[in-house]
Amino acid sequence: MSSTLIKTIVTIVILMVAAVGAVQLVWTRPVPPQITPEQISTTIRVIEVKKQSLQMEVRSQGTVLPHIQSELIPEVSGRVKWIASSLAPGGFFNQGDVLVTLDDTDHRAQVQLSRARLERADAEYEHANFELKRMQTLVRDRLTSQSSLETSLRSQRIARATKTEARISLEQAQRDLARTQLKAPYTGFVRTKRIDVGQYVQKGMTIASIYDSQSVEVRLPVMDSQLAYLDLPMGFRGELSTQQAPVVILSTSYAGQVYQWLGTVARTESEIDSKSRMTTVVARVQNDPQSDQPPLQIGLFVSAIIKGKDIDNIFRLPRAAIRNQNQVLIVDQHNQLRFRDVDVLRFEKDNIIISSGLNEGERVNISPIQSVTDGMQVTPNLMTPVGKG
C-alpha cells in the first residue's frame, strides 16, 4: 500500500475516535438543576374611587366698577353760590344732600311774577264767569241777543285758558327755583368735580361725576366651554332673578389681609369678545354699611369663584392618575394593571373630575410609572382618597 493511502486511513480513524469521544462527553455531561426565576412585582400607590356629588365652579378675575354712575348736570343756568365740602374727588354724600346751590335771585323774581299773573288771570276768569251767567239770564228773559251770550262764553273760555296757562307758568317757575339746589340722587362718592364758587354754569353743563356706593359690579370674562358649568338660562335677556342668579365669591388681598365678599351674577353681556372669544359675566355685590366687612372699593382687582351646577356620580382623582389625557390604570382583583379609557369632565388645579368610565370601589394607580404593560403585576399600597381640590 502506498504511504498516501495509509495516511488517509489513519486520519479517518483518528477523526472517528474523536467524534465518538465527543458524543460520549455530551451524553455523559452533568445536567444543571432547573431554577424558575421569581417574578418581582412593582409597588405602587392606589386609591379606591368613590362616587361624589360636586358643585361646579368657574374661576375668573376682574376690576370693581360702579353699578350706577351719573353726571351731575344743572337743569337751570346760574352762578355758583355755594358748594358742599363733600363735592370733591373722593368725597362721600348721602341721598338728598345739597351739593351745589346756584344764585336764585332771578328765579325768585320769576316765581313772584308768575304768581301775580295767576292772580290776575284768576280775577279775569271770575269776571268772565259772572258775565256769562248775567248774559244767560238776559237771553232767557229775551233782553239781549244770542250773539252776546256766545261772546261771553268765548270770553269765559279764554279767561279759563289764561288761568291754566298762568298756573302752569307758576309751577314751572317754582320747579326752576327748586332746581337751583342740586341734590344727591343717591348715597355715593364723587369721582370728579369741574366747577367752583362764582363760576357761571349753563343748563345741561356737566359739573361733576358721581357714583352709587351701595352696590358695585365686576365684569368677569368666562370661556365659552366653562359656561356649561354655570346654571344660566340660555338666551336670557335682562337681569337674572334671585332664583336664577348663581352665587359669586369675590376675594382679594389688601394691605396684607385677605377679604371676601358675597355677590350674585346679575347678567351676561350679549356680545362675545372677538379677540379672546370669551363671554363676560357681570357680578353684583351689595355693600352693606352695617356689616363688619369693608365695602368693595372701585378699581380694586379681585378674584372670583362663580358657583355652578350640582353634578352627581362623579369621581375625583389626582392629576397623577391620568395618562394620555383620557386613560387611567386600574388594578384588578389579581393585582394586575389594566388600561381604562375614561371621560374627563374638567381639570382642576391638583385633581381631575371624571364623569364616566369608572366603577365605585375600583382601585386606580396614582404612581408615576414610566414603563407599563397591560397585565403587569404590581403590589398596591392603598392611599386615602382625595378631597375637594
C-alpha positions as CSV (number, residue, x, y, z in Angstrom):
1,M,0.0,0.0,0.0
2,S,1.2,3.4,-0.7
3,S,2.1,5.8,2.1
4,T,-0.6,8.2,1.0
5,L,-3.4,5.6,1.5
6,I,-2.0,4.7,4.9
7,K,-2.1,8.4,6.0
8,T,-5.7,8.8,4.8
9,I,-6.8,5.7,6.7
10,V,-5.1,6.8,9.9
11,T,-6.7,10.3,9.6
12,I,-10.1,8.9,9.2
13,V,-9.7,6.6,12.2
14,I,-8.5,9.4,14.4
15,L,-11.5,11.6,13.4
16,M,-13.9,8.8,14.1
17,V,-12.4,8.1,17.5
18,A,-12.6,11.9,18.3
19,A,-16.2,12.1,17.2
20,V,-17.1,9.1,19.3
21,G,-15.3,10.7,22.3
22,A,-17.1,14.0,21.8
23,V,-20.5,12.3,21.6
24,Q,-19.7,10.3,24.7
25,L,-18.8,13.5,26.5
26,V,-22.1,15.2,25.5
27,W,-24.1,12.3,26.7
28,T,-22.4,11.9,29.9
29,R,-22.2,15.6,30.9
30,P,-23.8,16.6,34.2
31,V,-27.3,18.3,33.9
32,P,-27.7,21.5,36.0
33,P,-30.9,21.9,38.1
34,Q,-33.7,23.9,36.5
35,I,-34.5,27.1,38.5
36,T,-37.7,29.1,37.8
37,P,-37.0,32.8,38.3
38,E,-39.3,34.5,40.9
39,Q,-41.4,37.3,39.4
40,I,-40.8,40.7,41.1
41,S,-43.8,43.0,41.3
42,T,-43.7,46.8,41.4
43,T,-45.1,48.5,44.4
44,I,-47.5,51.3,43.5
45,R,-49.8,53.7,45.3
46,V,-53.5,53.3,44.5
47,I,-56.8,54.9,45.7
48,E,-60.2,53.3,45.9
49,V,-62.6,55.5,43.9
50,K,-66.0,56.5,45.3
51,K,-68.9,58.4,43.7
52,Q,-69.2,62.0,44.8
53,S,-71.5,65.0,44.3
54,L,-69.9,68.2,43.1
55,Q,-71.0,71.8,42.7
56,M,-69.1,73.1,39.6
57,E,-67.1,76.3,39.9
58,V,-65.8,78.7,37.4
59,R,-62.8,81.0,38.3
60,S,-62.2,84.4,36.9
61,Q,-60.8,87.8,37.7
62,G,-62.0,91.4,37.2
63,T,-61.9,95.0,38.3
64,V,-64.6,96.5,40.6
65,L,-66.8,99.1,38.7
66,P,-69.7,101.3,39.9
67,H,-73.1,99.8,39.4
68,I,-74.7,103.3,39.0
69,Q,-72.7,106.3,37.9
70,S,-74.0,109.7,36.9
71,E,-73.0,113.1,35.6
72,L,-74.3,115.9,37.8
73,I,-75.9,118.4,35.5
74,P,-77.9,121.5,36.4
75,E,-81.4,121.9,34.9
76,V,-81.2,125.7,35.1
77,S,-78.5,128.3,34.4
78,G,-76.9,130.5,37.1
79,R,-73.9,131.5,39.0
80,V,-72.5,129.0,41.6
81,K,-73.3,130.4,45.0
82,W,-72.2,127.6,47.3
83,I,-70.5,124.1,47.0
84,A,-70.7,121.4,49.7
85,S,-67.4,120.3,51.2
86,S,-68.3,116.7,50.1
87,L,-68.3,117.7,46.5
88,A,-64.6,116.9,46.0
89,P,-62.9,113.9,44.3
90,G,-63.4,111.0,46.7
91,G,-66.0,112.9,48.8
92,F,-68.9,111.0,50.3
93,F,-72.5,112.2,50.3
94,N,-75.9,110.8,51.4
95,Q,-79.1,110.7,49.3
96,G,-80.8,114.1,49.4
97,D,-77.8,116.1,50.4
98,V,-77.5,119.6,48.8
99,L,-74.2,119.5,46.8
100,V,-74.4,122.8,44.8
101,T,-76.5,126.0,45.2
102,L,-76.9,128.4,42.3
103,D,-77.9,132.1,42.7
104,D,-81.7,132.1,42.8
105,T,-82.5,135.8,42.7
106,D,-83.8,135.8,39.1
107,H,-85.8,132.6,39.8
108,R,-87.4,134.0,42.9
109,A,-88.5,137.1,40.8
110,Q,-89.9,134.8,38.2
111,V,-91.9,133.0,40.8
112,Q,-93.4,136.2,42.1
113,L,-94.1,137.4,38.5
114,S,-95.9,134.1,37.7
115,R,-97.9,134.3,40.9
116,A,-99.1,137.8,40.0
117,R,-100.1,136.7,36.5
118,L,-102.0,133.8,38.1
119,E,-103.9,136.2,40.4
120,R,-104.8,138.4,37.5
121,A,-105.9,135.5,35.4
122,D,-108.0,134.2,38.3
123,A,-109.7,137.6,38.7
124,E,-110.4,137.7,34.9
125,Y,-111.8,134.2,35.0
126,E,-114.2,135.1,37.9
127,H,-115.4,138.2,36.0
128,A,-115.9,136.1,32.8
129,N,-118.0,133.6,34.7
130,F,-120.1,136.4,36.2
131,E,-120.6,138.0,32.8
132,L,-121.6,134.6,31.3
133,K,-124.2,134.0,34.0
134,R,-125.6,137.5,33.5
135,M,-125.8,137.0,29.7
136,Q,-127.6,133.7,30.2
137,T,-130.2,135.4,32.4
138,L,-130.7,138.2,29.9
139,V,-131.1,135.7,27.0
140,R,-133.6,133.7,29.0
141,D,-135.6,136.9,29.6
142,R,-135.1,137.8,26.0
143,L,-133.4,141.1,26.9
144,T,-130.3,140.5,24.7
145,S,-129.3,138.6,21.6
146,Q,-127.9,135.1,21.3
147,S,-124.7,136.5,19.9
148,S,-124.0,138.4,23.1
149,L,-124.2,135.1,25.0
150,E,-121.8,133.5,22.6
151,T,-119.3,136.4,23.0
152,S,-119.5,136.0,26.8
153,L,-119.0,132.2,26.5
154,R,-115.9,132.8,24.3
155,S,-114.5,135.3,26.8
156,Q,-115.1,132.9,29.7
157,R,-113.2,130.1,27.8
158,I,-110.3,132.4,27.0
159,A,-110.1,133.5,30.7
160,R,-110.1,129.9,31.8
161,A,-107.3,129.0,29.4
162,T,-105.3,132.1,30.5
163,K,-105.7,131.0,34.2
164,T,-104.5,127.5,33.4
165,E,-101.5,128.9,31.5
166,A,-100.6,131.2,34.4
167,R,-100.9,128.3,36.9
168,I,-98.6,126.1,34.7
169,S,-96.1,129.0,34.4
170,L,-96.1,129.4,38.2
171,E,-95.4,125.7,38.7
172,Q,-92.6,125.8,36.2
173,A,-91.1,128.9,37.9
174,Q,-91.3,127.1,41.3
175,R,-89.6,124.0,39.8
176,D,-86.8,126.1,38.4
177,L,-86.3,127.8,41.8
178,A,-86.0,124.4,43.4
179,R,-83.5,123.3,40.8
180,T,-81.1,126.0,41.9
181,Q,-80.2,123.5,44.6
182,L,-78.6,120.3,43.2
183,K,-79.3,117.4,45.5
184,A,-77.7,114.0,45.5
185,P,-79.9,111.4,43.8
186,Y,-78.4,108.5,45.9
187,T,-75.7,107.8,48.5
188,G,-72.3,107.6,47.0
189,F,-68.9,109.2,46.2
190,V,-67.6,112.0,43.9
191,R,-65.3,110.9,41.1
192,T,-64.5,114.3,39.5
193,K,-65.5,118.0,40.1
194,R,-65.5,120.6,37.3
195,I,-66.8,123.8,38.9
196,D,-66.0,126.3,41.7
197,V,-67.8,129.1,43.6
198,G,-68.5,132.2,41.4
199,Q,-68.5,130.3,38.1
200,Y,-71.5,130.7,35.8
201,V,-72.9,127.4,34.7
202,Q,-75.2,126.8,31.8
203,K,-78.2,124.5,31.8
204,G,-77.1,121.0,30.7
205,M,-73.4,121.6,31.6
206,T,-71.6,118.7,33.4
207,I,-70.3,120.0,36.8
208,A,-69.3,116.7,38.5
209,S,-69.2,112.9,38.1
210,I,-70.6,110.8,40.9
211,Y,-71.4,107.1,41.5
212,D,-73.5,105.0,43.9
213,S,-71.7,103.3,46.8
214,Q,-74.5,100.9,47.8
215,S,-73.7,98.4,45.0
216,V,-70.8,97.6,42.7
217,E,-70.3,95.4,39.7
218,V,-67.4,93.2,38.4
219,R,-67.0,92.2,34.8
220,L,-65.7,88.6,34.8
221,P,-64.5,87.0,31.5
222,V,-65.5,83.4,31.1
223,M,-64.5,80.9,28.4
224,D,-67.3,79.5,26.3
225,S,-66.5,75.9,27.4
226,Q,-66.9,76.9,31.1
227,L,-70.4,78.4,30.5
228,A,-71.6,74.7,30.5
229,Y,-70.7,74.6,34.2
230,L,-73.0,77.5,35.1
231,D,-76.7,77.1,35.6
232,L,-77.5,80.1,33.4
233,P,-80.7,80.2,31.3
234,M,-79.8,80.1,27.6
235,G,-80.7,83.2,25.6
236,F,-81.9,85.1,28.6
237,R,-82.3,88.8,28.2
238,G,-82.2,91.3,31.0
239,E,-81.2,90.8,34.6
240,L,-81.4,87.4,36.4
241,S,-83.9,86.9,39.2
242,T,-82.8,85.9,42.7
243,Q,-83.7,82.3,42.0
244,Q,-81.7,82.2,38.7
245,A,-78.6,84.1,39.8
246,P,-75.6,82.0,40.6
247,V,-73.6,82.9,43.8
248,V,-70.2,84.6,43.3
249,I,-67.4,84.8,45.9
250,L,-65.0,87.7,45.4
251,S,-61.7,87.9,47.2
252,T,-58.6,90.0,47.3
253,S,-55.5,90.7,49.4
254,Y,-55.4,94.3,50.6
255,A,-52.8,95.8,53.0
256,G,-51.6,92.3,53.9
257,Q,-55.1,91.0,54.7
258,V,-57.4,88.8,52.7
259,Y,-61.0,89.9,52.3
260,Q,-64.1,88.2,50.8
261,W,-67.4,89.4,49.5
262,L,-70.5,87.5,48.5
263,G,-72.5,88.6,45.4
264,T,-74.6,87.2,42.6
265,V,-74.5,87.1,38.8
266,A,-76.7,90.0,37.6
267,R,-76.5,89.3,33.9
268,T,-74.3,88.2,31.0
269,E,-73.2,90.6,28.3
270,S,-74.7,89.8,24.9
271,E,-71.5,90.3,22.9
272,I,-68.6,87.9,22.8
273,D,-65.1,89.4,22.7
274,S,-63.8,89.0,19.2
275,K,-60.2,88.6,20.2
276,S,-60.3,86.3,23.3
277,R,-63.6,84.6,22.3
278,M,-64.8,84.9,25.9
279,T,-68.2,85.9,27.3
280,T,-68.4,88.5,30.1
281,V,-70.4,87.6,33.2
282,V,-71.4,90.6,35.4
283,A,-71.4,90.0,39.1
284,R,-73.0,92.4,41.5
285,V,-72.3,93.0,45.2
286,Q,-74.4,95.0,47.7
287,N,-72.3,97.0,50.1
288,D,-73.9,96.6,53.5
289,P,-72.9,99.6,55.7
290,Q,-73.9,97.6,58.8
291,S,-71.5,94.8,58.0
292,D,-68.1,94.4,59.6
293,Q,-66.7,93.7,56.2
294,P,-65.3,96.8,54.4
295,P,-67.1,97.9,51.2
296,L,-65.7,96.9,47.9
297,Q,-63.7,99.8,46.5
298,I,-64.0,101.0,43.0
299,G,-60.9,100.0,40.9
300,L,-60.0,97.0,43.2
301,F,-58.8,93.9,41.3
302,V,-60.5,90.8,42.7
303,S,-60.5,87.0,42.1
304,A,-63.9,85.4,41.6
305,I,-65.4,81.9,42.1
306,I,-68.8,81.5,40.4
307,K,-70.8,78.7,41.8
308,G,-72.3,76.5,39.1
309,K,-74.3,73.3,38.6
310,D,-74.6,70.4,41.0
311,I,-73.4,67.2,39.4
312,D,-73.8,63.7,40.9
313,N,-72.0,60.4,40.4
314,I,-68.6,61.8,39.5
315,F,-65.1,60.7,40.5
316,R,-62.3,63.0,41.7
317,L,-58.7,61.7,41.1
318,P,-55.2,63.3,41.5
319,R,-53.7,64.6,38.3
320,A,-51.1,61.9,38.6
321,A,-53.7,59.3,37.8
322,I,-54.4,60.4,34.2
323,R,-52.4,59.1,31.3
324,N,-52.6,60.2,27.7
325,Q,-55.3,62.7,28.6
326,N,-58.1,60.1,28.8
327,Q,-56.7,56.9,30.4
328,V,-56.1,55.6,33.9
329,L,-54.5,52.4,35.2
330,I,-56.9,50.1,37.1
331,V,-55.6,47.4,39.5
332,D,-57.8,44.3,39.0
333,Q,-58.5,41.5,41.5
334,H,-55.3,39.7,40.6
335,N,-53.2,42.9,41.3
336,Q,-52.5,43.4,37.6
337,L,-52.6,46.7,35.8
338,R,-55.2,47.3,33.1
339,F,-55.6,50.4,30.9
340,R,-59.1,52.0,31.1
341,D,-60.5,54.9,28.9
342,V,-62.4,57.5,30.9
343,D,-64.4,60.7,30.2
344,V,-62.7,63.7,31.8
345,L,-65.2,66.4,32.8
346,R,-62.7,69.0,33.7
347,F,-59.2,69.6,35.1
348,E,-58.7,71.3,38.4
349,K,-55.5,72.7,39.9
350,D,-54.4,69.4,41.5
351,N,-57.2,67.0,40.6
352,I,-59.3,65.8,37.6
353,I,-63.0,65.2,37.5
354,I,-64.2,62.0,35.7
355,S,-67.8,61.7,34.7
356,S,-67.8,58.1,33.4
357,G,-65.5,55.1,32.8
358,L,-65.0,54.0,36.4
359,N,-67.0,51.9,38.8
360,E,-67.2,52.6,42.5
361,G,-64.7,50.7,44.6
362,E,-62.2,50.2,41.8
363,R,-58.5,50.8,42.6
364,V,-56.7,53.4,40.4
365,N,-53.0,53.8,40.2
366,I,-51.6,57.2,41.2
367,S,-47.9,56.4,41.0
368,P,-45.8,57.8,38.1
369,I,-44.8,54.6,36.4
370,Q,-42.6,55.0,33.3
371,S,-42.9,51.7,31.6
372,V,-46.3,50.0,31.8
373,T,-47.7,46.9,30.1
374,D,-51.2,45.6,30.2
375,G,-51.4,42.8,32.8
376,M,-48.3,44.0,34.6
377,Q,-48.1,42.5,38.2
378,V,-48.0,45.1,41.0
379,T,-48.2,45.4,44.7
380,P,-50.8,48.0,45.5
381,N,-50.5,50.3,48.5
382,L,-53.9,51.8,49.3
383,M,-53.9,55.6,49.9
384,T,-56.6,58.0,51.3
385,P,-59.0,59.2,48.6
386,V,-58.6,62.9,47.5
387,G,-60.9,65.6,48.8
388,K,-62.1,68.6,47.1
389,G,-59.4,70.4,45.2
